[in-house]
Amino acid sequence: MIWQEVSSTNCPGWPADSVPGREYSPRDVYGSYTNGNGNYYFKICLKLVSVPSIPAEVNFISLQGNLIQEISSNSFSGRSSLKTIDLDHNKIRNLPAQAFSNLPSIEWIDLENNQISTLHVEVFQGLSSMKRLWLGENPISTLHVGLFQGLSSMEKLGLNVNQISTLPYGVFSGLNNLQQLHLQSNQLTTLPSGVFSDLTKLEELSLRDNRLSSLPADVFTPLTSLKKLWLYGNELSTLHAGMFNGNSLLEELSLNDNRLSSLPADVFTPLTSLKKLWLHGNELSTLHAGMFNANSKIEELYLQRNKLTQLPAGIFKLPALNTLWLHDNTLTSVPLEVFDKTAYHGGHPAQLVFSLAGNPLQCDLDFCWVKTAEKEGWLAWYIGTSTGTVYGPQCSVIEAPWPDCPPSG
């Protein structure tokens, strides 16, 4: 039997050295893509409508980019050596309860970009060796408690771009080794307290682009290993003061493009490892003095597109800060006292990339420190990568001696 590739462009992920129209024998299909460890690959891209017969010795099978609509209970059954099943970009609507039974070596299943709307609660049972499961870009609306039961080896779980509106308490129970959880671009409006209680090894959590309007005060507390948390593109208007208790390892936090009008003074205090903080695109009018004092490792801080009118003294005295965006606020002045100038003289990071465009700034003698900082080399204006726009100060009021600031600043 011979399989023939239709075209490399119609077969996502086909090896770069493949030749459109080349004929592959069964041995070619899985034998020519060994990885040096004795693993055999089996890949077909023929616009198949069903799963073909698979050689017993195959370790990796890719059927992505076909037209497969159904998976039977014996499509993969008995393939004891099978480690990876890639069914991305097909037309699968339903999965029987035993679709992946008797696969003791399976580590990775990719079901992204299909038409799956429901998942039988037992469809993944017994897959104790599975480490990655991709279910993104389907119309899945409901996750049943017990769906991930027994998947104790799972490290990465993708549920992004579905239609999930609720997460039942206990749905992630048993995923004690999970490191990445992708829930972005769903329809979540709230999260139950304790929904992440078993995920003590989770390092990355994406909840961006949902409809979250509020969060329980302790919802992230169990996530003691968390390093990246994405919450942008929701409808959050408030954060609880103890929201991030227990997240001392968090390095990246995105809260941009929500509806936050104020922040508790100590909301970021537990985040002693924080390096990047996105707060832009909210409705913040004030920042509390000292609210970033515990975040001495912050390198990048994004506050553009808010409603800030003034900045408290010392607010940006952060020794590692190298990027600060404040454009498109309502600031009339930015005093030198808000920065830790000493951090930019012979130490790290040595230079601050700054943006101030779109503020009604009053450029007067008190603002001359900006020109001095430019001459001293510790301040540089952010330049838009696509437009080349310089995000420097745009003065709404110019008072002498701003055009000719004295050398001392």
BELKADA-V822519 format. One record per helix or strand of 2 or more residues. SS is the DSSP state (@ for helix, = for strand). FROM is the first residue (numbers start at 0). LEN is the number of residues. If there is no record, write none. Layout:
# BELKADA-V822519
SS_FROM_LEN ; SS_FROM_LEN
This chain:
# BELKADA-V822519
=_1_3 ; @_7_3 ; =_22_3 ; @_25_6 ; =_40_3 ; =_59_3 ; =_69_2 ; =_83_3 ; =_93_2 ; =_107_3 ; =_131_3 ; =_155_3 ; =_179_3 ; =_203_3 ; =_227_3 ; =_251_3 ; =_275_3 ; =_299_3 ; =_322_3 ; @_335_3 ; @_340_4 ; =_351_4 ; =_360_3 ; @_364_3 ; @_368_8 ; =_378_3 ; =_394_4 ; @_401_3
